[in-house]
Amino acid sequence: DGIGQVVDFVSNPISGVIGESERWVPPTANVADRLGDRYEFADTIDGLLYESADSYAQARSLYIQNRRFELSGGEDDFAFDPYEDLFDE
């Protein structure tokens, strides 16, 4: 049991400092932040869900594109630069 407490403290050092009544604050703040994201991107999400022929396929495609972008470290190999000189060597 002592090893578990040490791991808990190392993974979250604030847990030993704050009281039991304050432990609900971070999860609540995270939920509120996610609701704010939903409000911020409401037009995009509503367009995806209600204005596309196949909302599941559209959401899956967006997820895959976003996941590939995250895994590539922010580099987009397929981005088209309209000002790139195609004949430059």
C-alpha positions as CSV (number, residue, x, y, z in Angstrom):
1,D,0.0,0.0,0.0
2,G,2.9,2.3,0.7
3,I,4.2,1.9,-2.9
4,G,0.9,2.9,-4.2
5,Q,0.8,6.1,-2.1
6,V,4.3,7.0,-3.4
7,V,3.3,6.5,-7.0
8,D,0.1,8.5,-6.4
9,F,2.2,11.4,-4.9
10,V,4.8,11.3,-7.7
11,S,2.1,11.3,-10.4
12,N,0.0,14.0,-8.7
13,P,2.0,15.9,-6.0
14,I,-0.8,18.3,-5.3
15,S,-3.1,15.6,-4.1
16,G,-1.3,15.4,-0.8
17,V,-1.6,19.2,-0.3
18,I,-5.2,19.9,-1.1
19,G,-8.1,18.8,1.0
20,E,-10.8,16.3,0.2
21,S,-13.3,19.1,-0.6
22,E,-11.1,20.7,-3.2
23,R,-10.4,17.5,-5.2
24,W,-13.6,18.0,-7.3
25,V,-12.4,21.3,-8.8
26,P,-10.0,20.0,-11.6
27,P,-12.5,17.5,-13.1
28,T,-15.2,20.1,-13.0
29,A,-13.0,22.7,-14.7
30,N,-12.1,20.1,-17.4
31,V,-15.8,19.5,-18.1
32,A,-16.5,23.2,-18.3
33,D,-13.6,23.6,-20.7
34,R,-14.9,20.9,-23.0
35,L,-18.4,22.5,-22.9
36,G,-16.7,25.8,-23.9
37,D,-15.1,24.0,-26.8
38,R,-18.4,22.6,-28.0
39,Y,-19.9,26.2,-27.9
40,E,-16.8,27.6,-29.7
41,F,-17.0,25.1,-32.6
42,A,-20.8,24.8,-32.6
43,D,-21.2,25.9,-36.2
44,T,-18.7,23.3,-37.5
45,I,-20.1,20.5,-35.4
46,D,-23.7,21.3,-36.3
47,G,-22.8,21.5,-40.0
48,L,-21.0,18.1,-39.7
49,L,-23.9,16.4,-37.9
50,Y,-27.0,17.9,-39.7
51,E,-25.9,19.2,-43.1
52,S,-23.8,16.3,-44.4
53,A,-25.1,13.3,-46.2
54,D,-23.2,10.8,-44.0
55,S,-22.2,12.5,-40.7
56,Y,-20.4,9.4,-39.4
57,A,-18.1,9.1,-42.5
58,Q,-17.4,12.8,-42.3
59,A,-16.6,12.7,-38.6
60,R,-14.4,9.6,-39.1
61,S,-12.5,11.4,-41.9
62,L,-11.9,14.5,-39.8
63,Y,-10.7,12.4,-36.9
64,I,-8.3,10.5,-39.2
65,Q,-6.9,13.7,-40.7
66,N,-6.5,15.2,-37.2
67,R,-4.8,12.1,-35.9
68,R,-2.4,11.9,-38.8
69,F,-1.6,15.6,-38.3
70,E,-0.9,15.1,-34.6
71,L,1.3,12.0,-35.3
72,S,3.3,13.8,-37.9
73,G,4.3,16.5,-35.4
74,G,2.3,19.2,-37.2
75,E,3.9,18.7,-40.6
76,D,1.5,18.3,-43.4
77,D,3.2,16.5,-46.3
78,F,0.3,16.9,-48.6
79,A,-0.3,20.6,-48.1
80,F,-0.4,22.5,-51.4
81,D,1.6,25.7,-51.6
82,P,0.1,27.8,-54.4
83,Y,3.3,29.9,-54.5
84,E,5.7,27.0,-54.7
85,D,7.7,27.0,-58.0
86,L,7.1,23.6,-59.5
87,F,10.0,23.8,-61.9
88,D,12.5,25.0,-59.3
89,E,15.3,22.4,-58.8
